């Protein structure tokens, strides 16, 4: 895929324009230049893709797990061979720094396809006992059929892959619609999947607006399962549209990073850099609020301000030493504007940053920001800011941290720094999140482990990660075998 060119969507084994013929320009957040255009798909395109997937699902699902695994490995091989192209497309289209992050995302992308291949081979059933003598019971896993995937823009390669790869590996046909602001990345990844020569209709890509294409992929009766990663607001709409279908929803987070009085302050500071400035803070597991015990509050804030100044380099994402690039889109930057101003109006103090950065090709470069004295009810502490900010809130105790954590409607991930393992485990026992890191950044995860929100929160339902996600993309079939009495 060359930048500055018109791309197509992939439906029923063919690259093609949208039915309407309309396209939308892709503007790089890094350079401000037009870097290509993608089809503006609509419901007609989505329905054609669903029909193609419906036709292909049976044949693809009947292949052996080993045959499908070979195709997944082929996708991984192609991605490896296109590492440079994929990384540069990611930097242009999403804004991630090439050396610090883009290469790493492509390398992790390969692992998702390899992992799906191997996990599919091992996906087995059970042989439970029957109450009737002589009968045998088999529980086997079957693909759901057609799975639609709706993915976000912050990790435009790995997040869709953690859904598409296992869904395909399990024998489902897939229709994917990506976030429009990183649709060029989606086309680049789709080219890798297509070139692995899957059967026509097994994989389909439809680019276009979420309220149109995404809504159709959620509510269309030809879809058997819906997998979504993105914001809580959009996730709720997807869940409503997909009512009655199998759904997997990985949504927003506001998980705290807690530093207790006995925690390693320097380790917590380094973890905060990853928590708050990886992907320019545009992560559902970002350190959206930093809860620091008053006994170490001053030391922590002073060290964090110094570390940001010395280690976080905002700049041209293609430059070797840049560690943080621009935000991906204007709505995210505008939210940073609003949240920082709200915190300042409530008495917060700017330790570093605090505003958009001048002198860059676009207005999307936001300074890495540390705010001290943040009130617990400031918007930056209760909402998902999704930007490069560390809002530091003072706490009085472990119990205070747990109370604040559980007041949030979100329940995705939390982190805590403490020298006392018992206190760390007490935190894990009582905080209502699906994942807890002890003495590690909130932005630490491993691709093969189950990841997702806690029940009863606004962070989603179901788990992604390794073999765990495959239970969402398959369903159990019960088979009861009765011996032929004539052969007894």
Secondary structure as UniProt FT lines:
FT   TURN            3..4
FT   STRAND          5..6
FT   STRAND          9..11
FT   TURN            12..13
FT   STRAND          14..16
FT   STRAND          23..27
FT   TURN            29..31
FT   STRAND          34..39
FT   HELIX           43..62
FT   HELIX           65..81
FT   HELIX           83..93
FT   HELIX           98..102
FT   HELIX           103..122
FT   TURN            133..134
FT   STRAND          136..143
FT   STRAND          146..150
FT   TURN            154..157
FT   HELIX           158..169
FT   TURN            170..171
FT   STRAND          173..177
FT   HELIX           180..182
FT   HELIX           183..194
FT   TURN            195..196
FT   TURN            200..201
FT   STRAND          203..205
FT   HELIX           210..214
FT   HELIX           215..219
FT   TURN            221..222
FT   STRAND          225..229
FT   HELIX           232..241
FT   TURN            242..244
FT   STRAND          246..250
FT   STRAND          256..259
FT   TURN            261..262
FT   HELIX           265..277
FT   HELIX           278..281
FT   TURN            284..285
FT   STRAND          289..293
FT   HELIX           294..311
FT   TURN            317..318
FT   TURN            320..321
FT   HELIX           330..345
FT   TURN            346..347
FT   STRAND          349..352
FT   TURN            363..364
FT   STRAND          369..372
FT   TURN            376..377
FT   HELIX           379..382
FT   STRAND          389..395
FT   HELIX           398..407
FT   STRAND          413..417
FT   HELIX           421..430
FT   STRAND          435..438
FT   TURN            442..443
FT   TURN            447..448
FT   TURN            455..456
FT   TURN            458..459
FT   STRAND          460..461
FT   HELIX           466..471
FT   STRAND          474..481
FT   HELIX           485..487
//
